[in-house]
Amino acid sequence: MKTGAVLLATLSAASATDYGTCYLKYSSEGSEKKEGATSCVLNRETGNCSYIEDHNIINAAGGKEVSSEGAESCCKECQKDERCKAAVMVKNPNAGTTCSSNIADTTDPAPDRLQCEGFHSCGYNCGVSYAYPSDFKYPNSHKWYTCKKSDLRIVVSNGIPSHNVTVYNPNDPCVTNWQFEVPLTPKYTSIITETQPVGAIAVQLDGVPMFGAQEDPFDGDSNNAIQPPSTATVKDGGHWFGHTSPQKIWHYHAPFVGHPQYPTEDELVGY
């Protein structure tokens, strides 16, 4: 991908946003794997939700479904119901604003919560800087493969950035085992497929994913990652170094994609 091909357009013919389903559970017993799920257990004494590993769902019987705009909102709904012991947010993989019904769909891998950098911020508008590689517990690891027989270009990475970062949100980046496959010889198609509004749409040369122009909505915030309104909670998506998602995945939104200076139109930055 050259920088001229990066699309950060304002969407006009937009459809309604469906964030997913929030399940309030009256028991916190039992769990099973489920893609796109974020689960938490409510501590009634403190009123706080303790999140469990991503892509796990608490499968206890008893409870109800409520509307919600994300995991944080789902937890708040649980706090309102005195019978609620746990909350499960199952995200719509195409959550966000879209222009068509033909949308690419990818599933992000689950980060390794035992291999996190230990980064923190001093608030959403107060950043803490970390130098690469001296301040990183886990340095960037990535490898590209050219597979002529299968006509694929493959990159395997740990999802950790390979440059200095400044952290503006409370989400600590963790090692995430990515594998991207793209064709060596792309072929033209007349079928138009829209990139998914939230989640990975491309990969930088360092193996870190590029996300689209939209942010995963945070309790009703605008989902414009690049130019959020002043009232938004999450405002750090437009920085050149990227940021971490609530799922603890480091990623880029802005077309700088890890470069302090804007790349030239002929500079290869990813696929």
N, C-alpha and C positions, 0 to 999 in steps of 0.2 A: 504494500500500500504506500503510495506517495502522498504527500500532504495535500496535494490538489484533489485527491479522491476522498478526503475526510469530509463527511457531511454532518453539519451541525445546524440543521435547518429549523426554522420556526414552522410548526405543524399547523395547517389551516383546516383542512377537512378532517377534523378530529372526531374520534368516537368516544363514547363514555368510558370511564375508567372502572375496571373491576379488579380490586386489589386481592381478592381471595375470600376465604371463609374463616371466621374465628369460632372455635369450639370451646365452650366453657365446660369444664369437667368437674363433677362433684366428688371425684376420687382421683388421687395422683398415682395409683398403682398401675404397673404394667406399661411397657413401651414397645414400639416396633419401628422399623425403618420406613420412612416415607419421604420421597423427594419433595423439596420445596416447603417442608414443615419446620416451624420454629416453635418449640414448646417451653413452657416455664411452669414452675411450681410456686404457688403463692405462700409466703410466710405471713400468717394472719397477725402475728405479734408486731412485726415491723411494717407490714403492708407492702413489702418489696417482693418482686418476682425474681426468682433465680432461674436463669436459663440453662437448659440442658443442651447436649450436642445437637447441632443443626442436622436436619433431615431425620429427626426422630419424632415420633408422635406418641403421646400418651393415649393409650387405647382403652382406658377404663370406661365402663358403661355408665350412663347417667349424665345428663347435662343438657345443653342447648346450643343452638347456633345463633350468633349475633353478627351484625354488620360491623366491619372494622377496617381501618386504613393501614394496618401494619401490626407488627408484634407488640410494639409499645402500647398501641391503642387496645389491642386484645387483652393485654395485662390489666389495663385500667378498667375494662369491662368486667374482668374477673373480680377486681377489687370492689366493684359496686354490688356484686351478688354475694350475699353472706354464705351461701352454700358452696360457692366455687372454691375448689382446692388447686386447680391447675388450669392453664389456658394453652390452646394449640392454635397457631395461625398457619393455615395452609395457603401459601401464596399462589396466586394465579401467575403462571410463568410469563404471561403476556401483559402483566399489570403495567399500567402507564397509558399514555395517549398514543393512539395509532391512527393511521390513515386508510388502512385496508384490512381485509380479512386474511390475506396471504402473508403470514408473518413467520420469519425464521424462528425456530425454537431450540434453544440449547439449555442444558442444565449445568449449573456451576458445581464443581466438586466440593465436598465438605472439607473445610480447613482442619488441620491437625491442631487441636486445642492444647496439646502438650508441647508444641513447638511454636511459641509466640515470642515476638521480639521484646515485649515488656515496655512498649512505648506508651506515653500518655500525653495528654494536652493539659493546658491550664484553663480550659473553657472553649466553647465553640468559636469565640472570637479572639482567642489567645493561644498562639502556637508555640510548640516546643520543637527545636531543631535537633536532628540527629545526623551525624556525619557518617558517610559510607566509606569504608566498611568498619571503621573503628567502633562505632556505637551499635553495631548490629550483632546480635547473638548468632543469627543464621544468615550468611551471605547469599547473594543471588546464585542460583545454580540453574543452568539451562543448556540444552544441546539440540542442535538442528540436524535432521537427517534428510538426505535426498534419496528417495526410493524410486528408481527409474522403472523397475518392473511393475510396481503398483501405481506409478504415476502420481506419487504423493510427496509433498514436502511436510515433514512432521517435526514439531518442536515439543520437547518434554522439559518442564521447568518446575521450580518450587514456588513460583509466584511472588518471590521477594524482590523488590526493586534493586537496581544496581547503581544507585546514585543517592545523594543527600536528600533528605525529606524534612518537611516540617509538619507536625501533627496538630490538627485543629479540632479533632473530635475524639470522643472517648474510646473509639474502636481500635483495639490493638491488633496489628497485622500478624497473621499466623502463616506458617508454611502450608501451601495449598498445592497439591500435586496435579498440575495441568498437563494435558496432552492435546495439542491442536493439530489437525490434519487439513491441508489445503492442496488442491491439485497443482501438479507441476506445470501442466499445460491447460489452463482454464479454457472453457468453451463457451461461446456466446449462446445465450438463450433469450427467447422473446418473452419468457414468463418473468414478470416483475415480482420479486420477493422482498418484502419490507424487512429491515433488520428489527429484531425485537427491541422494544423501548427500554427495557431494564435488563441488565446482564451483559455477558461478553458478546461482542460482535466482531472482534479482530484481536490480533496478538502483536505486541511490540517485539522488536528483535531480541530484547532481553528476556522474552518469555512471559512478560507480565500482560494480563489481558487489558484490552481497550473496551470500555463500556460505551454505550451510546450517549446522546446528549441529555437524557433524562435521568433524574435521580429517583431512587426507590422512595416513594413518599413517606415522610416521617410525620405522623400525627397531623395530616392535613396540610403539610407544607406544599408549596409549589414544587413540581418535579422538574423544573428547569435546572440542570446541574451546572451549566456554564454561566448563566446570568440569573441567579436566584434573586427574588425580591428582598428588600431590607428586612422584611418580617419573617423570612425563612430561618429555621433553626440550623440547617445544614447549608453552609455557604462556601465550603472549601473544595468543591468539585472542579472548579476551573483552574486550579493551580497546575503548573507545568509538571510537578513531581507526583501528582495524583493524590489519592486518599484511600482510607479503608472503609469498607462497607460494614453495616451492623453484623454481617455474617463473618467479619474479620478477613475479608479478601481485599488485598491491595489492588488497585486498578486505576486506569486513566480515563478521563472524560475529554479534557481539552486536547486540541490537535497538536500541542507541544509534545505529548506522549513521552515524558521523561527527558526532554531537552530544555535546558534553561533558555536557549534562544530558539525562536521559531524556525523550524527546518525549512530549507529551500524547497521549491516545488518539485525538484528532481531528486531529492534525497529520500532514499528508501527508509521508512521508519517501522514497517511491519507488514503483516498480511491479513 
